[in-house]
Amino acid sequence: MLKQKIRNHMNILRKKVSPALFGLSILVVIGGLSLTYVFMSANVSANASYSFPGSRDTKETTKKAIIEWMKDNSDMPEQVLMKIYNAAAMTGNRDLILAICVVESNFNPHAESDKGAIGLMGIMPGVWLEELKEKGIVEERNDLYKISTNIAAGAHVLATYLSETNDLRQALVRYVGGASWYATRVLQARKNIELAGFSQQQLAFTMLQD
């Protein structure tokens, strides 16, 4: 682009001025365009230091905001909540997985329900254990108390119901065994998690604009 601009200026000047002035004009044109290029490059470098939505800094801000939300809804230590967050993020459906975790167990990896559901996402070993073993997700029942394993198992169960119903609400109803209120609670929790992260993204972006 810079070379083409120089050639255009040279062709115009060659037709209008004497050889001596032509040579001087070339130096002026090159100098001016070079300064413009340097200025633009410096401007780009300066702007590169800022963070915009989608950048690494913004993702970290969102992560911290969601973990704060998790702390407000659980008595579990922050280091445990961070492991849960990271495992949920690995599924590609972070907010929904976290929503199920808070409704099922309040982020307690060792939770057990009266019906025998185990861990963060309330997996029923009597229903799913053999299939989870066949899929290589768990090796034994106690694996369902592990954060990453339980979330992987829950993601598999949810994906199974989604493939059968093609409807998230219906999949959640089947996930819990038929209770419609459960789907409402999970979807509301997901919305709250999304809002917690989104509000921090907006705040970070607004601060950059100021």
C-alpha positions in Angstrom: 0.0 0.0 0.0 2.8 2.5 0.9 4.8 1.6 -2.2 1.8 2.2 -4.4 1.1 5.6 -2.9 4.7 6.6 -3.5 4.5 5.5 -7.2 1.3 7.5 -7.7 2.8 10.6 -6.3 6.0 10.2 -8.4 4.0 9.9 -11.6 2.1 13.0 -10.9 5.1 15.1 -9.9 7.2 13.8 -12.9 4.7 15.4 -15.3 4.4 18.8 -13.5 7.9 19.8 -12.2 11.5 20.1 -13.3 14.0 17.3 -12.6 15.5 19.1 -9.7 12.2 19.8 -8.0 11.1 16.4 -8.9 13.9 14.8 -6.8 13.3 17.1 -3.9 9.5 16.4 -4.0 10.2 12.6 -3.9 12.1 13.0 -0.7 9.3 15.1 0.9 6.6 12.6 -0.2 8.6 9.6 1.1 9.3 11.4 4.4 5.7 12.3 4.9 4.3 8.9 4.1 6.9 7.3 6.4 6.0 9.5 9.3 2.3 8.6 8.7 3.1 4.9 8.7 5.2 5.2 12.0 2.4 7.2 13.6 -0.3 4.6 12.6 1.9 1.7 13.8 2.5 3.4 17.2 -1.2 4.0 17.5 -2.0 0.3 16.8 0.6 -0.8 19.4 -0.9 1.5 22.0 -4.4 0.2 21.4 -3.2 -3.4 21.6 -2.5 -2.9 25.3 -6.2 -2.5 26.0 -8.7 -5.3 26.6 -11.9 -5.7 24.7 -14.8 -8.2 25.1 -13.5 -11.6 24.2 -9.9 -10.9 25.2 -8.0 -12.9 27.8 -8.4 -10.2 30.4 -12.1 -10.0 29.9 -12.5 -13.8 30.2 -10.6 -13.6 33.5 -12.9 -10.9 34.7 -15.9 -13.0 33.7 -14.5 -16.0 35.5 -13.9 -14.1 38.7 -17.4 -12.7 38.6 -19.0 -16.1 38.2 -16.9 -17.6 40.9 -18.0 -14.8 43.2 -21.6 -15.7 42.3 -20.8 -19.3 43.1 -19.4 -18.3 46.5 -22.6 -16.5 47.3 -24.6 -19.7 46.6 -22.3 -22.2 48.3 -20.3 -22.8 51.5 -17.5 -24.5 49.6 -14.0 -23.1 49.6 -12.9 -21.0 46.7 -10.3 -23.4 45.4 -13.1 -26.1 45.1 -15.3 -23.7 43.3 -12.5 -22.8 40.8 -12.0 -26.5 40.0 -15.8 -26.8 39.4 -15.7 -23.8 37.2 -12.8 -25.1 35.1 -14.4 -28.5 34.7 -17.7 -27.0 33.7 -15.9 -24.8 31.2 -14.3 -27.8 29.6 -17.7 -29.2 28.6 -18.4 -26.2 26.3 -21.7 -25.5 28.2 -20.3 -23.9 31.3 -23.3 -21.9 32.5 -25.8 -24.7 32.2 -23.6 -27.2 33.9 -22.9 -24.8 36.8 -26.6 -24.2 37.0 -27.3 -27.9 37.4 -24.5 -28.1 40.0 -26.0 -25.4 42.2 -29.5 -26.8 42.0 -28.4 -30.4 42.6 -25.7 -29.9 45.3 -24.9 -26.2 46.0 -21.5 -27.0 44.5 -20.8 -29.8 47.1 -18.8 -32.6 45.4 -19.7 -35.0 48.2 -23.5 -34.4 48.2 -25.9 -37.3 48.3 -29.7 -37.0 47.9 -32.3 -39.0 49.7 -32.9 -40.8 46.4 -29.2 -41.8 46.1 -28.0 -39.2 43.6 -24.3 -38.6 44.0 -22.0 -35.6 43.7 -22.2 -32.2 42.0 -24.6 -33.0 39.3 -26.7 -35.6 41.2 -25.8 -38.7 39.2 -27.9 -41.8 39.9 -25.4 -44.7 40.0 -28.2 -47.3 39.9 -29.3 -45.9 36.5 -26.1 -44.7 34.9 -23.1 -46.4 36.4 -22.7 -49.3 34.0 -23.1 -47.0 30.9 -20.6 -44.5 32.3 -18.2 -47.4 32.8 -18.7 -48.5 29.2 -18.1 -45.0 28.0 -14.9 -44.8 30.0 -16.1 -41.8 32.0 -15.8 -43.6 35.4 -14.2 -46.8 36.6 -16.1 -47.2 39.9 -18.9 -45.6 41.9 -16.6 -43.5 44.0 -15.4 -41.7 40.9 -18.7 -39.8 41.0 -17.4 -37.9 44.0 -14.6 -36.4 41.9 -15.3 -33.0 40.5 -14.1 -33.5 36.9 -15.5 -37.1 36.6 -18.9 -36.1 38.0 -19.2 -33.2 35.7 -18.2 -35.4 32.7 -20.8 -37.9 33.8 -23.5 -35.3 34.2 -22.7 -33.8 30.8 -23.1 -37.2 29.3 -26.4 -37.8 31.0 -27.7 -34.4 29.9 -26.5 -34.9 26.3 -28.3 -38.2 26.2 -31.6 -36.7 27.2 -31.1 -33.7 24.8 -30.6 -36.1 21.9 -33.8 -37.9 22.8 -36.0 -34.9 23.3 -34.3 -32.1 21.3 -35.7 -29.8 24.0 -33.6 -28.4 26.9 -36.5 -28.0 29.3 -37.8 -31.5 28.6 -34.3 -32.9 28.9 -33.9 -31.3 32.3 -37.3 -32.7 33.5 -36.1 -36.2 32.5 -32.7 -35.5 34.1 -34.3 -35.1 37.5 -36.9 -37.8 37.0 -40.0 -35.9 36.0 -40.2 -32.7 38.1 -41.1 -29.6 36.0 -40.1 -27.2 38.7 -36.5 -28.5 38.5 -36.2 -27.3 34.9 -37.4 -23.8 35.9 -34.9 -23.6 38.7 -32.0 -24.7 36.6 -32.8 -22.3 33.8 -33.2 -19.4 36.2 -29.9 -20.3 37.8 -28.3 -20.3 34.3 -29.7 -16.9 33.6 -28.3 -15.6 36.9 -24.9 -16.9 36.1 -25.0 -15.4 32.6 -26.0 -12.0 34.0 -23.2 -12.2 36.6 -20.6 -12.7 33.9 -22.1 -10.3 31.3 -22.4 -7.4 33.8 -18.7 -7.6 34.5 -17.9 -7.7 30.7 -20.0 -4.6 30.3 -18.3 -2.9 33.2 -14.9 -3.7 31.9 -15.8 -2.4 28.4 -17.3 0.8 29.8 -14.2 1.5 31.8 -12.1 1.1 28.6 -14.3 3.5 26.8 -13.9 6.1 29.5 
